[in-house]
Amino acid sequence: MPVPDAPVTGAHPDQPAPPERPSRLDPAIVARLRRTPDGLVAAVVRQHDSGEVLMVAWMDDEALHRTLTTGRATYWSRSRREYWVKGATSGHHQYVRSVALDCDGDAVLVSVDQVGAACHTGQRTCFFTELPVIGEVIS
Amino acid sequence: MPVPDAPVTGAHPDQPAPPERPSRLDPAIVARLRRTPDGLVAAVVRQHDSGEVLMVAWMDDEALHRTLTTGRATYWSRSRREYWVKGATSGHHQYVRSVALDCDGDAVLVSVDQVGAACHTGQRTCFFTELPVIGEVIS
């Protein structure tokens, strides 16, 4: 069986019904999203000028709407099951400069101006745990 | 109600049972992952030297194991429900230089040397669709 090289676009077998939470997101964008079974897309957050990848969080349709219309990065907390505005309690605001959707609609790339640390541990980026790559292939 | 500023670590209310697909992933890493309801973590892929964010794909435990031990980026296709090795059919290989896990275990950052286009559309990056940010806040 050939191994596919790219995600297949179109209908997703696990695509759930539209999320139960009400959303004001532009229907043209709603139609392009391909969500996890719990109705979310991955939001990759990077510092707009350096390009550093800071964190990944999750957005439902309404969180994406709020991010696009308030200029403040807003996510859906999978554990607390509520919206959170980055920086609201920590002061580590994320001012949104641009948002891009990927080709198959399951992720957005959010370019921000990050105040202070992106990570709740106090580190600048959440990706500070290196995993061992033991089968490196040199290109 | 206070708005949380960061994902909560620890037990995830939606955390599923370990994935049904067999995996050889190091149990120490298995224990750190927090997966979507369908057993996946988000894999953010960037070009190792320029830092450009190329794509987001999905990994189950075994896909992460294969990525770490073969040096070739390997994903789980949500639509086809099978593993795919990037470049196997297109020649657009991803040679893995490093992999980092994020603080709450739901995403990995994969730094690669990307041959050719990362996107199946032929574009270098999958994030070529800009969404309108109409509420920009200047920091």
Interface residues (C-beta under 8 A of the other chain):
Chain A: M1 P2 V3 P4 D5 A6 P7 V8 G10 H12 P13 D14 I29 T36 P37 D38 L40 A42 V44 R46 S50 G51 E52 V53 M55 V56 A57 L64 T67 L68 T69 T70 G71 R72 S77 R78 S79 R80 R81 E82 Y83 W84 V85 K86 G87 A88 T89 S90 H92 H93 Y95 V96 R97 S98 V99 A100 L101 D102 C103 D104 D106 A107 V108 L109 D113 V115 C119 H120 T121 Q123 C126 F127 F128 T129 E130 L131 P132 V133 I134 G135 E136 V137 I138 S139
Chain B: M1 P2 V3 P4 D5 A6 P7 V8 G10 H12 P13 D14 I29 T36 P37 D38 L40 A42 V44 R46 S50 G51 E52 V53 M55 V56 A57 L64 T67 L68 T69 T70 G71 R72 S77 R78 S79 R80 R81 E82 Y83 W84 V85 K86 G87 A88 T89 S90 H92 H93 Y95 V96 R97 S98 V99 A100 L101 D102 C103 D104 D106 A107 V108 L109 D113 V115 C119 H120 T121 Q123 C126 F127 F128 T129 E130 L131 P132 V133 I134 G135 E136 V137 I138 S139
